[in-house]
Amino acid sequence: MSSQSHGQSAFGRFVNELEETVIAVILGLMTLITFVNVVLRYGFNTGFIWGLEAVSILFAWLVLFGISYAVKVTAHLGVDAVTNLVPTPVRRMLAIIAALLCIVYAGLLFKGAWDYWANFANLPQTTGRWFPTGFEEMSRTSYRSWYEVVDIPMPEWLRFIEPIINFGDAYEKLPRFIPYVILPFGAFLLFVRFIQAGWAIWTGKQSSLIVSHEAEDAVDDVAHMNRED
């Protein structure tokens, strides 16, 4: 995957490596927690009661974070049987239209994700049915920061947030606004990546939002290298 960063600026390569590192860390944590839980269950008749919930949350993080990364590296699959039948200018126009629709969709998703997460973070939701027109006024009765997850215990090193967001009340379990933060964050990243992809199509640096035949060429190159070995 690092080959995708060739030709980028130093900052672009840093962001690319950071994203790949985060994805790798999430995958590693999912594997580690699952493996340890299996060993404890079958070897010692015990286990982490919070293991399943933690892996489920990490999987959600992996999906929501990985969607935007896949847009950036054009790894999403698609059907191009129809678009390949039309001339190149028409194909480019269809790709631009698709990018605009994806940008609008990601913007709506970002608004919805923010409004949902804001309930748990003591932050105001946006006004407007489709597009944000401002922020709602909040009252203390609308706070939802006291909502907790089911099994994951509250880490001691996070106790400093209790007087900030939960009015000094102690958490027994991890507050929901922490794992749910991936909702607006992932939606925002998706929105930004679609804008970047749309601009790349407009400027001719990219021809599609989906995986192209360059992937097939890469597979052929690897197969050729294996034959040489």
N, CA and C atoms as a LAMMPS dump frame, in Angstrom:
ITEM: TIMESTEP
0
ITEM: NUMBER OF ATOMS
687
ITEM: BOX BOUNDS ff ff ff
-5.0000000000000000e+02 5.0000000000000000e+02
-5.0000000000000000e+02 5.0000000000000000e+02
-5.0000000000000000e+02 5.0000000000000000e+02
ITEM: ATOMS id mol type element x y z
1 1 1 N 0.818 -1.206 0
2 1 2 C 0 0 0
3 1 3 C 0.851 1.255 0
4 2 1 N 2.03 1.18 0.498
5 2 2 C 2.879 2.353 0.561
6 2 3 C 3.234 2.879 -0.808
7 3 1 N 3.165 2.035 -1.824
8 3 2 C 3.475 2.483 -3.169
9 3 3 C 2.527 3.552 -3.639
10 4 1 N 1.357 3.667 -3.015
11 4 2 C 0.399 4.679 -3.398
12 4 3 C 0.917 6.073 -3.087
13 5 1 N 1.874 6.189 -2.201
14 5 2 C 2.367 7.494 -1.786
15 5 3 C 3.496 8.009 -2.653
16 6 1 N 3.928 7.22 -3.649
17 6 2 C 5.005 7.662 -4.523
18 6 3 C 4.571 8.913 -5.272
19 7 1 N 5.434 9.889 -5.348
20 7 2 C 5.135 11.117 -6.066
21 7 3 C 4.417 12.154 -5.22
22 8 1 N 4.071 11.845 -3.987
23 8 2 C 3.409 12.787 -3.122
24 8 3 C 4.441 13.644 -2.408
25 9 1 N 3.941 14.732 -1.788
26 9 2 C 4.807 15.571 -0.98
27 9 3 C 5.147 14.843 0.313
28 10 1 N 6.064 15.441 1.067
29 10 2 C 6.448 14.829 2.336
30 10 3 C 5.25 14.733 3.272
31 11 1 N 4.409 15.778 3.286
32 11 2 C 3.219 15.74 4.137
33 11 3 C 2.248 14.679 3.657
34 12 1 N 2.093 14.551 2.333
35 12 2 C 1.206 13.531 1.795
36 12 3 C 1.666 12.131 2.15
37 13 1 N 2.978 11.903 2.075
38 13 2 C 3.506 10.592 2.451
39 13 3 C 3.31 10.33 3.94
40 14 1 N 3.469 11.389 4.752
41 14 2 C 3.26 11.239 6.193
42 14 3 C 1.81 10.853 6.494
43 15 1 N 0.852 11.544 5.858
44 15 2 C -0.562 11.232 6.072
45 15 3 C -0.877 9.819 5.604
46 16 1 N -0.299 9.434 4.452
47 16 2 C -0.542 8.102 3.923
48 16 3 C -0.017 7.021 4.874
49 17 1 N 1.192 7.21 5.371
50 17 2 C 1.765 6.244 6.307
51 17 3 C 1.008 6.228 7.634
52 18 1 N 0.525 7.403 8.056
53 18 2 C -0.248 7.471 9.29
54 18 3 C -1.547 6.683 9.159
55 19 1 N -2.24 6.854 8.036
56 19 2 C -3.489 6.121 7.812
57 19 3 C -3.246 4.613 7.782
58 20 1 N -2.207 4.204 7.069
59 20 2 C -1.906 2.775 6.994
60 20 3 C -1.508 2.225 8.365
61 21 1 N -0.813 3.036 9.164
62 21 2 C -0.422 2.598 10.504
63 21 3 C -1.647 2.432 11.395
64 22 1 N -2.578 3.376 11.318
65 22 2 C -3.799 3.287 12.124
66 22 3 C -4.586 2.042 11.751
67 23 1 N -4.719 1.78 10.445
68 23 2 C -5.438 0.587 9.987
69 23 3 C -4.745 -0.679 10.499
70 24 1 N -3.419 -0.695 10.415
71 24 2 C -2.668 -1.861 10.875
72 24 3 C -2.81 -2.059 12.379
73 25 1 N -2.782 -0.974 13.142
74 25 2 C -2.918 -1.061 14.6
75 25 3 C -4.299 -1.596 14.971
76 26 1 N -5.346 -1.103 14.3
77 26 2 C -6.702 -1.587 14.589
78 26 3 C -6.809 -3.069 14.289
79 27 1 N -6.28 -3.487 13.139
80 27 2 C -6.299 -4.917 12.801
81 27 3 C -5.523 -5.738 13.824
82 28 1 N -4.365 -5.225 14.247
83 28 2 C -3.557 -5.928 15.228
84 28 3 C -4.264 -6.067 16.567
85 29 1 N -4.93 -4.995 17.016
86 29 2 C -5.651 -5.053 18.288
87 29 3 C -6.815 -6.031 18.219
88 30 1 N -7.536 -6.027 17.1
89 30 2 C -8.637 -6.983 16.932
90 30 3 C -8.129 -8.415 17.012
91 31 1 N -7.019 -8.676 16.335
92 31 2 C -6.453 -10.023 16.34
93 31 3 C -5.954 -10.413 17.72
94 32 1 N -5.265 -9.483 18.377
95 32 2 C -4.691 -9.774 19.698
96 32 3 C -5.78 -10.066 20.73
97 33 1 N -6.806 -9.201 20.778
98 33 2 C -7.874 -9.393 21.759
99 33 3 C -8.599 -10.715 21.515
100 34 1 N -8.886 -11.006 20.24
101 34 2 C -9.58 -12.255 19.92
102 34 3 C -8.725 -13.464 20.281
103 35 1 N -7.434 -13.416 19.947
104 35 2 C -6.546 -14.539 20.232
105 35 3 C -6.418 -14.782 21.731
106 36 1 N -6.189 -13.715 22.479
107 36 2 C -6.034 -13.868 23.93
108 36 3 C -7.321 -14.392 24.556
109 37 1 N -8.463 -13.899 24.077
110 37 2 C -9.734 -14.352 24.625
111 37 3 C -9.966 -15.842 24.353
112 38 1 N -9.578 -16.301 23.172
113 38 2 C -9.731 -17.726 22.844
114 38 3 C -8.835 -18.569 23.754
115 39 1 N -7.594 -18.137 23.957
116 39 2 C -6.673 -18.874 24.821
117 39 3 C -7.2 -18.925 26.252
118 40 1 N -7.687 -17.794 26.747
119 40 2 C -8.205 -17.756 28.117
120 40 3 C -9.455 -18.614 28.266
121 41 1 N -10.306 -18.612 27.231
122 41 2 C -11.557 -19.356 27.333
123 41 3 C -11.317 -20.861 27.329
124 42 1 N -10.503 -21.325 26.378
125 42 2 C -10.309 -22.769 26.235
126 42 3 C -9.173 -23.308 27.106
127 43 1 N -8.281 -22.442 27.52
128 43 2 C -7.172 -22.91 28.334
129 43 3 C -7.36 -22.709 29.814
130 44 1 N -8.106 -21.654 30.191
131 44 2 C -8.233 -21.326 31.616
132 44 3 C -9.684 -21.116 32.051
133 45 1 N -10.611 -21.359 31.143
134 45 2 C -12.038 -21.242 31.443
135 45 3 C -12.398 -19.852 31.969
136 46 1 N -11.797 -18.835 31.383
137 46 2 C -12.096 -17.451 31.746
138 46 3 C -11.984 -16.604 30.481
139 47 1 N -11.898 -15.313 30.606
140 47 2 C -11.765 -14.451 29.438
141 47 3 C -12.142 -13.027 29.753
142 48 1 N -11.947 -12.136 28.785
143 48 2 C -12.326 -10.732 28.922
144 48 3 C -13.802 -10.602 28.573
145 49 1 N -14.615 -10.19 29.537
146 49 2 C -16.036 -10.042 29.268
147 49 3 C -16.283 -8.921 28.253
148 50 1 N -15.331 -7.988 28.187
149 50 2 C -15.478 -6.857 27.275
150 50 3 C -14.851 -7.114 25.914
151 51 1 N -14.315 -8.32 25.704
152 51 2 C -13.576 -8.591 24.467
153 51 3 C -14.419 -8.464 23.221
154 52 1 N -15.619 -9.05 23.223
155 52 2 C -16.469 -9.017 22.032
156 52 3 C -16.886 -7.599 21.685
157 53 1 N -17.249 -6.828 22.703
158 53 2 C -17.659 -5.445 22.449
159 53 3 C -16.488 -4.616 21.931
160 54 1 N -15.301 -4.825 22.496
161 54 2 C -14.124 -4.08 22.053
162 54 3 C -13.792 -4.404 20.598
163 55 1 N -13.852 -5.68 20.228
164 55 2 C -13.557 -6.062 18.844
165 55 3 C -14.618 -5.5 17.898
166 56 1 N -15.88 -5.49 18.334
167 56 2 C -16.948 -4.932 17.497
168 56 3 C -16.728 -3.443 17.248
169 57 1 N -16.324 -2.722 18.284
170 57 2 C -16.051 -1.29 18.136
171 57 3 C -14.849 -1.07 17.219
172 58 1 N -13.799 -1.859 17.412
173 58 2 C -12.617 -1.722 16.563
174 58 3 C -12.947 -2.036 15.114
175 59 1 N -13.816 -3.031 14.895
176 59 2 C -14.214 -3.351 13.527
177 59 3 C -14.975 -2.192 12.895
178 60 1 N -15.851 -1.563 13.673
179 60 2 C -16.563 -0.385 13.169
180 60 3 C -15.587 0.74 12.839
181 61 1 N -14.597 0.944 13.702
182 61 2 C -13.564 1.949 13.422
183 61 3 C -12.816 1.61 12.139
184 62 1 N -12.485 0.338 11.973
185 62 2 C -11.749 -0.084 10.781
186 62 3 C -12.552 0.2 9.517
187 63 1 N -13.83 -0.114 9.535
188 63 2 C -14.678 0.105 8.355
189 63 3 C -14.826 1.589 8.065
190 64 1 N -15.201 2.37 9.074
191 64 2 C -15.474 3.784 8.858
192 64 3 C -14.211 4.573 8.537
193 65 1 N -13.085 4.157 9.076
194 65 2 C -11.819 4.807 8.742
195 65 3 C -11.306 4.332 7.39
196 66 1 N -11.523 3.043 7.105
197 66 2 C -10.997 2.483 5.865
198 66 3 C -11.747 2.917 4.623
199 67 1 N -13.01 3.315 4.766
200 67 2 C -13.786 3.74 3.597
201 67 3 C -13.102 4.916 2.899
202 68 1 N -12.714 5.916 3.688
203 68 2 C -12.085 7.097 3.099
204 68 3 C -10.719 6.764 2.517
205 69 1 N -9.995 5.857 3.185
206 69 2 C -8.69 5.461 2.66
207 69 3 C -8.849 4.75 1.317
208 70 1 N -9.882 3.914 1.204
209 70 2 C -10.113 3.212 -0.056
210 70 3 C -10.493 4.179 -1.171
211 71 1 N -11.182 5.265 -0.828
212 71 2 C -11.482 6.293 -1.843
213 71 3 C -10.191 6.928 -2.32
214 72 1 N -9.297 7.194 -1.391
215 72 2 C -8.04 7.863 -1.742
216 72 3 C -7.194 7.021 -2.687
217 73 1 N -7.138 5.723 -2.457
218 73 2 C -6.287 4.843 -3.274
219 73 3 C -7.087 4.14 -4.361
220 74 1 N -8.331 4.601 -4.601
221 74 2 C -9.24 4.005 -5.599
222 74 3 C -9.292 2.485 -5.459
223 75 1 N -9.582 2.025 -4.24
224 75 2 C -9.655 0.593 -3.979
225 75 3 C -11.084 0.075 -3.945
226 76 1 N -12.072 0.985 -4.049
227 76 2 C -13.459 0.538 -4.056
228 76 3 C -13.783 -0.143 -5.39
229 77 1 N -14.528 -1.216 -5.303
230 77 2 C -14.919 -1.943 -6.498
231 77 3 C -16.129 -1.286 -7.141
232 78 1 N -16.25 -1.433 -8.436
233 78 2 C -17.383 -0.884 -9.165
234 78 3 C -17.555 -1.588 -10.49
235 79 1 N -18.672 -1.319 -11.134
236 79 2 C -18.966 -1.915 -12.438
237 79 3 C -18.768 -0.84 -13.507
238 80 1 N -17.806 -1.07 -14.382
239 80 2 C -17.514 -0.097 -15.438
240 80 3 C -17.846 -0.641 -16.822
241 81 1 N -18.698 -1.665 -16.892
242 81 2 C -19.02 -2.277 -18.182
243 81 3 C -19.716 -1.29 -19.099
244 82 1 N -20.576 -0.422 -18.542
245 82 2 C -21.306 0.548 -19.36
246 82 3 C -20.43 1.746 -19.704
247 83 1 N -19.738 2.283 -18.705
248 83 2 C -18.929 3.482 -18.946
249 83 3 C -17.79 3.216 -19.918
250 84 1 N -17.313 1.985 -19.979
251 84 2 C -16.24 1.67 -20.916
252 84 3 C -16.718 1.636 -22.366
253 85 1 N -18.044 1.639 -22.566
254 85 2 C -18.592 1.601 -23.922
255 85 3 C -18.728 2.994 -24.531
256 86 1 N -18.669 4.016 -23.7
257 86 2 C -18.866 5.382 -24.188
258 86 3 C -17.515 6.032 -24.465
259 87 1 N -17.492 7.095 -25.265
260 87 2 C -16.227 7.792 -25.556
261 87 3 C -15.602 8.369 -24.285
262 88 1 N -14.315 8.639 -24.36
263 88 2 C -13.577 9.139 -23.196
264 88 3 C -14.157 10.425 -22.616
265 89 1 N -14.534 11.437 -23.427
266 89 2 C -15.107 12.663 -22.841
267 89 3 C -16.396 12.388 -22.059
268 90 1 N -17.244 11.501 -22.599
269 90 2 C -18.485 11.164 -21.894
270 90 3 C -18.177 10.404 -20.616
271 91 1 N -17.199 9.527 -20.686
272 91 2 C -16.794 8.766 -19.507
273 91 3 C -16.291 9.698 -18.417
274 92 1 N -15.537 10.713 -18.813
275 92 2 C -15.022 11.677 -17.832
276 92 3 C -16.163 12.477 -17.227
277 93 1 N -17.147 12.871 -18.048
278 93 2 C -18.276 13.621 -17.524
279 93 3 C -19.087 12.781 -16.543
280 94 1 N -19.277 11.488 -16.852
281 94 2 C -19.989 10.605 -15.937
282 94 3 C -19.237 10.451 -14.622
283 95 1 N -17.918 10.382 -14.691
284 95 2 C -17.114 10.272 -13.473
285 95 3 C -17.234 11.533 -12.624
286 96 1 N -17.286 12.709 -13.269
287 96 2 C -17.446 13.965 -12.532
288 96 3 C -18.812 14.017 -11.853
289 97 1 N -19.854 13.597 -12.587
290 97 2 C -21.196 13.568 -11.999
291 97 3 C -21.24 12.615 -10.808
292 98 1 N -20.622 11.445 -10.953
293 98 2 C -20.581 10.483 -9.856
294 98 3 C -19.854 11.071 -8.652
295 99 1 N -18.764 11.793 -8.915
296 99 2 C -18.012 12.402 -7.813
297 99 3 C -18.849 13.454 -7.092
298 100 1 N -19.598 14.266 -7.842
299 100 2 C -20.449 15.287 -7.232
300 100 3 C -21.534 14.651 -6.371
301 101 1 N -22.133 13.581 -6.871
302 101 2 C -23.157 12.88 -6.094
303 101 3 C -22.564 12.293 -4.814
304 102 1 N -21.351 11.768 -4.917
305 102 2 C -20.687 11.203 -3.74
306 102 3 C -20.346 12.282 -2.729
307 103 1 N -19.963 13.472 -3.205
308 103 2 C -19.659 14.583 -2.3
309 103 3 C -20.907 15.009 -1.542
310 104 1 N -22.033 15.114 -2.273
311 104 2 C -23.292 15.479 -1.623
312 104 3 C -23.688 14.424 -0.593
313 105 1 N -23.57 13.156 -0.986
314 105 2 C -23.909 12.064 -0.067
315 105 3 C -23.027 12.106 1.18
316 106 1 N -21.722 12.3 0.996
317 106 2 C -20.807 12.334 2.138
318 106 3 C -21.112 13.529 3.037
319 107 1 N -21.524 14.66 2.439
320 107 2 C -21.9 15.821 3.242
321 107 3 C -23.128 15.544 4.097
322 108 1 N -24.123 14.887 3.507
323 108 2 C -25.314 14.519 4.276
324 108 3 C -24.96 13.53 5.387
325 109 1 N -24.077 12.591 5.042
326 109 2 C -23.646 11.603 6.031
327 109 3 C -22.906 12.274 7.18
328 110 1 N -22.085 13.259 6.869
329 110 2 C -21.341 13.979 7.896
330 110 3 C -22.286 14.725 8.834
331 111 1 N -23.289 15.38 8.266
332 111 2 C -24.261 16.091 9.106
333 111 3 C -24.992 15.121 10.031
334 112 1 N -25.461 14.009 9.469
335 112 2 C -26.169 13.035 10.29
336 112 3 C -25.285 12.419 11.361
337 113 1 N -24.026 12.147 10.999
338 113 2 C -23.099 11.553 11.96
339 113 3 C -22.804 12.529 13.093
340 114 1 N -22.621 13.812 12.742
341 114 2 C -22.374 14.803 13.787
342 114 3 C -23.571 14.929 14.733
343 115 1 N -24.763 15.008 14.168
344 115 2 C -25.961 15.172 14.99
345 115 3 C -26.166 13.975 15.909
346 116 1 N -25.84 12.787 15.432
347 116 2 C -25.992 11.599 16.276
348 116 3 C -24.953 11.587 17.392
349 117 1 N -23.682 11.869 17.034
350 117 2 C -22.613 11.837 18.032
351 117 3 C -22.745 12.972 19.035
352 118 1 N -23.224 14.13 18.587
353 118 2 C -23.33 15.288 19.474
354 118 3 C -24.213 15.004 20.675
355 119 1 N -25.204 14.132 20.51
356 119 2 C -26.076 13.771 21.637
357 119 3 C -25.289 13.186 22.798
358 120 1 N -24.228 12.462 22.482
359 120 2 C -23.455 11.773 23.512
360 120 3 C -22.259 12.597 23.996
361 121 1 N -21.971 13.705 23.349
362 121 2 C -20.789 14.498 23.687
363 121 3 C -21.136 15.866 24.268
364 122 1 N -22.414 16.074 24.618
365 122 2 C -22.859 17.36 25.163
366 122 3 C -22.553 18.514 24.218
367 123 1 N -22.712 18.269 22.942
368 123 2 C -22.485 19.288 21.929
369 123 3 C -23.776 19.52 21.163
370 124 1 N -23.963 20.712 20.618
371 124 2 C -25.228 21.011 19.928
372 124 3 C -25.315 20.318 18.57
373 125 1 N -26.524 19.881 18.238
374 125 2 C -26.775 19.367 16.9
375 125 3 C -26.917 20.52 15.922
376 126 1 N -26.828 20.21 14.649
377 126 2 C -26.988 21.238 13.626
378 126 3 C -28.467 21.446 13.326
379 127 1 N -28.802 22.637 12.872
380 127 2 C -30.151 22.929 12.404
381 127 3 C -30.205 22.714 10.9
382 128 1 N -31.404 22.635 10.36
383 128 2 C -31.566 22.381 8.935
384 128 3 C -31.863 20.915 8.682
385 129 1 N -32.789 20.664 7.756
386 129 2 C -33.202 19.284 7.507
387 129 3 C -32.154 18.526 6.717
388 130 1 N -31.615 19.152 5.667
389 130 2 C -30.659 18.474 4.799
390 130 3 C -29.243 18.991 4.985
391 131 1 N -29.099 20.296 5.013
392 131 2 C -27.776 20.906 5.128
393 131 3 C -27.724 21.754 6.392
394 132 1 N -26.593 21.772 7.083
395 132 2 C -26.507 22.531 8.342
396 132 3 C -26.66 24.028 8.114
397 133 1 N -27.524 24.641 8.899
398 133 2 C -27.729 26.094 8.82
399 133 3 C -27.3 26.79 10.104
400 134 1 N -26.812 26.039 11.063
401 134 2 C -26.382 26.595 12.342
402 134 3 C -26.383 25.504 13.386
403 135 1 N -26.363 25.908 14.644
404 135 2 C -26.38 24.958 15.748
405 135 3 C -27.565 25.241 16.661
406 136 1 N -28.157 24.154 17.168
407 136 2 C -29.287 24.281 18.073
408 136 3 C -28.83 24.767 19.449
409 137 1 N -29.73 25.428 20.142
410 137 2 C -29.46 25.797 21.526
411 137 3 C -29.643 24.56 22.398
412 138 1 N -28.769 24.431 23.387
413 138 2 C -28.804 23.242 24.244
414 138 3 C -29.222 23.608 25.656
415 139 1 N -29.872 22.661 26.284
416 139 2 C -30.178 22.761 27.707
417 139 3 C -29.595 21.537 28.4
418 140 1 N -29.473 21.615 29.687
419 140 2 C -28.846 20.511 30.411
420 140 3 C -29.647 19.213 30.27
421 141 1 N -30.945 19.329 30.063
422 141 2 C -31.786 18.139 29.914
423 141 3 C -31.484 17.384 28.626
424 142 1 N -30.812 18.041 27.678
425 142 2 C -30.503 17.379 26.409
426 142 3 C -29.144 16.683 26.427
427 143 1 N -28.417 16.785 27.55
428 143 2 C -27.11 16.143 27.63
429 143 3 C -27.261 14.625 27.698
430 144 1 N -26.38 13.927 26.982
431 144 2 C -26.399 12.466 26.973
432 144 3 C -25.015 11.888 27.272
433 145 1 N -24.154 12.697 27.871
434 145 2 C -22.782 12.255 28.089
435 145 3 C -22.687 11.126 29.112
436 146 1 N -23.733 10.888 29.856
437 146 2 C -23.688 9.842 30.888
438 146 3 C -23.918 8.453 30.305
439 147 1 N -24.272 8.363 29.015
440 147 2 C -24.459 7.058 28.391
441 147 3 C -23.125 6.322 28.325
442 148 1 N -23.151 5.047 28.697
443 148 2 C -21.943 4.229 28.709
444 148 3 C -22.108 3.022 27.787
445 149 1 N -20.975 2.422 27.424
446 149 2 C -21.025 1.167 26.683
447 149 3 C -21.454 0.055 27.634
448 150 1 N -21.596 -1.164 27.125
449 150 2 C -22.152 -2.257 27.928
450 150 3 C -21.109 -2.89 28.838
451 151 1 N -19.93 -3.225 28.292
452 151 2 C -18.982 -4.051 29.046
453 151 3 C -17.61 -3.426 29.278
454 152 1 N -17.141 -2.575 28.393
455 152 2 C -15.766 -2.073 28.485
456 152 3 C -15.612 -1.163 29.704
457 153 1 N -14.745 -1.507 30.651
458 153 2 C -14.581 -0.669 31.86
459 153 3 C -13.925 0.668 31.52
460 154 1 N -14.136 1.619 32.383
461 154 2 C -13.563 2.954 32.207
462 154 3 C -12.081 2.934 32.541
463 155 1 N -11.192 3.259 31.598
464 155 2 C -9.756 3.315 31.907
465 155 3 C -9.461 4.431 32.907
466 156 1 N -8.594 4.154 33.84
467 156 2 C -8.276 5.131 34.877
468 156 3 C -7.636 6.388 34.303
469 157 1 N -6.863 6.23 33.218
470 157 2 C -6.173 7.396 32.666
471 157 3 C -7.114 8.35 31.943
472 158 1 N -8.391 7.949 31.801
473 158 2 C -9.369 8.833 31.173
474 158 3 C -10.27 9.524 32.186
475 159 1 N -9.989 9.332 33.468
476 159 2 C -10.839 9.915 34.498
477 159 3 C -10.864 11.443 34.453
478 160 1 N -9.874 12.043 33.821
479 160 2 C -9.82 13.506 33.795
480 160 3 C -10.983 14.125 33.018
481 161 1 N -11.66 13.316 32.176
482 161 2 C -12.763 13.871 31.385
483 161 3 C -14.056 13.965 32.193
484 162 1 N -14.116 13.304 33.331
485 162 2 C -15.368 13.272 34.104
486 162 3 C -15.825 14.656 34.561
487 163 1 N -14.955 15.487 35.136
488 163 2 C -15.428 16.832 35.503
489 163 3 C -15.667 17.737 34.3
490 164 1 N -15.08 17.393 33.162
491 164 2 C -15.224 18.235 31.982
492 164 3 C -16.552 17.996 31.293
493 165 1 N -16.927 16.733 31.121
494 165 2 C -18.088 16.408 30.292
495 165 3 C -19.212 15.744 31.069
496 166 1 N -18.928 15.179 32.249
497 166 2 C -19.97 14.458 32.989
498 166 3 C -20.26 15.105 34.341
499 167 1 N -19.933 16.399 34.479
500 167 2 C -20.252 17.177 35.673
501 167 3 C -19.699 16.561 36.948
502 168 1 N -18.545 15.882 36.814
503 168 2 C -17.882 15.319 37.974
504 168 3 C -18.33 13.924 38.356
505 169 1 N -19.387 13.433 37.744
506 169 2 C -19.848 12.071 38.056
507 169 3 C -18.893 11.046 37.458
508 170 1 N -18.646 9.975 38.207
509 170 2 C -17.705 8.947 37.761
510 170 3 C -18.36 7.999 36.772
511 171 1 N -17.57 7.564 35.812
512 171 2 C -18.018 6.553 34.855
513 171 3 C -17.627 5.171 35.368
514 172 1 N -18.545 4.23 35.255
515 172 2 C -18.214 2.835 35.543
516 172 3 C -17.722 2.136 34.282
517 173 1 N -18.358 2.462 33.167
518 173 2 C -17.962 1.924 31.868
519 173 3 C -17.489 3.073 30.976
520 174 1 N -16.899 2.717 29.85
521 174 2 C -16.415 3.719 28.895
522 174 3 C -17.588 4.526 28.354
523 175 1 N -17.528 5.851 28.388
524 175 2 C -18.635 6.654 27.847
525 175 3 C -18.757 6.463 26.335
526 176 1 N -19.98 6.476 25.861
527 176 2 C -20.231 6.151 24.468
528 176 3 C -19.668 7.175 23.486
529 177 1 N -19.513 8.426 23.935
530 177 2 C -19.049 9.426 22.98
531 177 3 C -17.631 9.143 22.491
532 178 1 N -16.868 8.336 23.236
533 178 2 C -15.497 8.026 22.808
534 178 3 C -15.478 7.066 21.624
535 179 1 N -16.115 5.88 21.704
536 179 2 C -16.108 5.028 20.517
537 179 3 C -16.943 5.593 19.373
538 180 1 N -17.971 6.4 19.687
539 180 2 C -18.833 6.933 18.642
540 180 3 C -18.202 8.099 17.886
541 181 1 N -17.064 8.609 18.352
542 181 2 C -16.445 9.752 17.686
543 181 3 C -15.996 9.414 16.267
544 182 1 N -15.837 8.12 15.987
545 182 2 C -15.435 7.725 14.637
546 182 3 C -16.523 8.039 13.626
547 183 1 N -17.77 8.2 14.062
548 183 2 C -18.865 8.493 13.135
549 183 3 C -18.656 9.837 12.425
550 184 1 N -18.574 10.966 13.148
551 184 2 C -18.328 12.226 12.431
552 184 3 C -16.928 12.306 11.83
553 185 1 N -15.936 11.709 12.522
554 185 2 C -14.574 11.766 12.001
555 185 3 C -14.454 11.004 10.687
556 186 1 N -14.997 9.785 10.649
557 186 2 C -14.941 8.998 9.425
558 186 3 C -15.741 9.624 8.304
559 187 1 N -16.917 10.188 8.627
560 187 2 C -17.734 10.839 7.602
561 187 3 C -17.042 12.084 7.055
562 188 1 N -16.369 12.834 7.93
563 188 2 C -15.634 14.015 7.465
564 188 3 C -14.478 13.62 6.547
565 189 1 N -13.735 12.573 6.928
566 189 2 C -12.654 12.102 6.07
567 189 3 C -13.188 11.656 4.713
568 190 1 N -14.331 10.967 4.714
569 190 2 C -14.931 10.534 3.459
570 190 3 C -15.308 11.733 2.601
571 191 1 N -15.872 12.757 3.214
572 191 2 C -16.232 13.983 2.507
573 191 3 C -15.013 14.632 1.866
574 192 1 N -13.934 14.731 2.639
575 192 2 C -12.698 15.339 2.12
576 192 3 C -12.109 14.503 0.997
577 193 1 N -12.099 13.178 1.146
578 193 2 C -11.515 12.303 0.125
579 193 3 C -12.301 12.357 -1.178
580 194 1 N -13.624 12.468 -1.09
581 194 2 C -14.429 12.575 -2.308
582 194 3 C -14.167 13.903 -3.018
583 195 1 N -13.967 14.964 -2.239
584 195 2 C -13.621 16.249 -2.855
585 195 3 C -12.276 16.141 -3.566
586 196 1 N -11.294 15.523 -2.908
587 196 2 C -9.981 15.35 -3.528
588 196 3 C -10.065 14.479 -4.773
589 197 1 N -10.847 13.404 -4.706
590 197 2 C -10.989 12.514 -5.858
591 197 3 C -11.705 13.225 -6.993
592 198 1 N -12.745 14.006 -6.654
593 198 2 C -13.449 14.762 -7.677
594 198 3 C -12.549 15.777 -8.365
595 199 1 N -11.702 16.438 -7.589
596 199 2 C -10.764 17.395 -8.167
597 199 3 C -9.738 16.692 -9.051
598 200 1 N -9.294 15.513 -8.618
599 200 2 C -8.333 14.754 -9.42
600 200 3 C -8.952 14.332 -10.755
601 201 1 N -10.234 13.979 -10.751
602 201 2 C -10.907 13.632 -12.008
603 201 3 C -11.061 14.871 -12.879
604 202 1 N -11.424 15.992 -12.265
605 202 2 C -11.615 17.243 -13.018
606 202 3 C -10.318 17.702 -13.685
607 203 1 N -9.199 17.525 -12.989
608 203 2 C -7.907 17.968 -13.523
609 203 3 C -7.225 16.908 -14.387
610 204 1 N -7.851 15.747 -14.534
611 204 2 C -7.298 14.707 -15.392
612 204 3 C -6.254 13.82 -14.745
613 205 1 N -6.045 13.963 -13.441
614 205 2 C -5.062 13.126 -12.757
615 205 3 C -5.62 11.743 -12.425
616 206 1 N -6.935 11.615 -12.481
617 206 2 C -7.604 10.368 -12.137
618 206 3 C -8.784 10.204 -13.08
619 207 1 N -9.094 8.979 -13.443
620 207 2 C -10.163 8.75 -14.42
621 207 3 C -11.432 8.198 -13.809
622 208 1 N -11.382 7.712 -12.57
623 208 2 C -12.551 7.079 -11.984
624 208 3 C -12.445 7.082 -10.47
625 209 1 N -13.598 6.868 -9.823
626 209 2 C -13.632 6.751 -8.372
627 209 3 C -13.391 5.321 -7.911
628 210 1 N -13.509 4.37 -8.83
629 210 2 C -13.395 2.963 -8.47
630 210 3 C -12.057 2.415 -8.921
631 211 1 N -11.772 1.2 -8.501
632 211 2 C -10.514 0.562 -8.865
633 211 3 C -10.448 0.418 -10.386
634 212 1 N -9.328 0.793 -10.95
635 212 2 C -9.184 0.791 -12.402
636 212 3 C -8.405 -0.429 -12.846
637 213 1 N -8.147 -0.473 -14.147
638 213 2 C -7.397 -1.593 -14.693
639 213 3 C -5.93 -1.548 -14.282
640 214 1 N -5.534 -0.448 -13.607
641 214 2 C -4.173 -0.397 -13.086
642 214 3 C -3.96 -1.507 -12.066
643 215 1 N -5.029 -1.883 -11.368
644 215 2 C -4.924 -2.979 -10.404
645 215 3 C -4.605 -4.289 -11.117
646 216 1 N -5.252 -4.504 -12.287
647 216 2 C -4.959 -5.708 -13.053
648 216 3 C -3.515 -5.69 -13.538
649 217 1 N -3.037 -4.514 -13.951
650 217 2 C -1.643 -4.405 -14.381
651 217 3 C -0.691 -4.712 -13.229
652 218 1 N -1.05 -4.241 -12.021
653 218 2 C -0.196 -4.506 -10.86
654 218 3 C -0.141 -6.007 -10.566
655 219 1 N -1.282 -6.685 -10.715
656 219 2 C -1.307 -8.128 -10.501
657 219 3 C -0.43 -8.825 -11.535
658 220 1 N -0.494 -8.369 -12.797
659 220 2 C 0.346 -8.953 -13.837
660 220 3 C 1.822 -8.738 -13.545
661 221 1 N 2.156 -7.55 -13.011
662 221 2 C 3.556 -7.262 -12.691
663 221 3 C 4.053 -8.209 -11.593
664 222 1 N 3.22 -8.405 -10.556
665 222 2 C 3.618 -9.304 -9.474
666 222 3 C 3.754 -10.736 -9.987
667 223 1 N 2.824 -11.159 -10.843
668 223 2 C 2.896 -12.5 -11.394
669 223 3 C 4.159 -12.668 -12.226
670 224 1 N 4.517 -11.636 -12.962
671 224 2 C 5.731 -11.675 -13.761
672 224 3 C 6.98 -11.786 -12.878
673 225 1 N 6.976 -11.052 -11.768
674 225 2 C 8.097 -11.109 -10.823
675 225 3 C 8.196 -12.498 -10.198
676 226 1 N 7.039 -13.093 -9.886
677 226 2 C 7.07 -14.439 -9.309
678 226 3 C 7.598 -15.466 -10.28
679 227 1 N 7.258 -15.305 -11.572
680 227 2 C 7.766 -16.237 -12.569
681 227 3 C 9.264 -16.133 -12.695
682 228 1 N 9.809 -14.9 -12.551
683 228 2 C 11.247 -14.706 -12.638
684 228 3 C 11.953 -15.351 -11.466
685 229 1 N 11.294 -15.343 -10.272
686 229 2 C 11.908 -15.975 -9.107
687 229 3 C 11.943 -17.505 -9.264
